[in-house]
Amino acid sequence: MKNLFFIVGLILTTSLSQAQICPVVITHIINGNQVQYYGSCASNPSGWSWFFNGGSPLTSSQQNPVVNYSVPGQYITALSVYGGPNSCSAALSNKNDTVVIVATGIENNNADGFSMNVIQSQNPQLEIINNKSQRVQIALHDLNGQLIETVFEGVLNQGQNMLSMQTFNIPSGVYLISLSKEDGVVCKRVLIP
């Protein structure tokens, strides 16, 4: 009977000693509310096990999954790898990553006596209603937030202001208009035909 316990103990000890911690690296690219995750491990694991707190999907077995988050916030992601030529242990090969999904404020275009509306036409116009004269900067951005051009920089008078945008050299598509003013930034989507 003692020999049986010794053999079972030897098998368990051998199995545990073969399982290895395999270093895992997580990187990500955030695009709005969508995140492209990249998992890497030099030990060539055979399996990937992702968990996305608050994400859709909630789990994935792909090496490089894409995940959507429905509301702004801070989200923790966990990745474990297992198997492969180095017998990676899922229990030991864990890595966490945190992403922050920010609110764009794109749909909230009114703020403290101030509004900005886009009037769609061949050359879009901005209608800006201002409760006081103030210095502003209006800029056109792509959907990744990269500045394309400054549309206007100067003082907007109190009341209704109309600004025309010249979009001759801009490809059609959806863009962001940002208006930076003394007490914050207002953003709005614009479709350039």
ZICOR-V608150 format. One line per field, one symbol per residue. ss: DSSP state (@ for helix, = for strand, . for the rest). phi: phi as a letter, one per 40 degrees, with the letter a starting at -180 (. if undefined). psi: psi as a letter, one per 30 degrees, with the letter a starting at -180 (. if undefined). Layout:
ss: ???
phi: ???
psi: ???
//
This chain:
ss: .@@@@@@@@@@@@@@@@@.=....=======..=======......======..==..==.....====...===========....=.....========........=...======.....======...========.....==========..======........=========..=========.
phi: .ccccccccccccccccccbcbcbbbbabcbgbbbccbbaaccfccbbbbbbcgcbccbabccbcbbbbcbcibbbbbbbbaggccfccccbcbababbbccccgcccbbafgaabbbbcadbdbbbbbbcacacbbbbbbcccgcccaccaaicccchcbbbcbcbcbbccicbbbbbcbdbibbbacabbc
psi: eeeeeeeeeeeeeeeeffkljkkkkkllkkjbgkkjkkkkkfgilfkkjkkjjgljlelkgleilkkkkfllakkkkkkkllaafghkkeffikklkkljjlkfgefigkjigklkkkjkaejkkkjkkkflklklkklkllfggkkelkekkakklkakkkkkkjhegkkkaklkkkjkaegakklkkkkj.
//
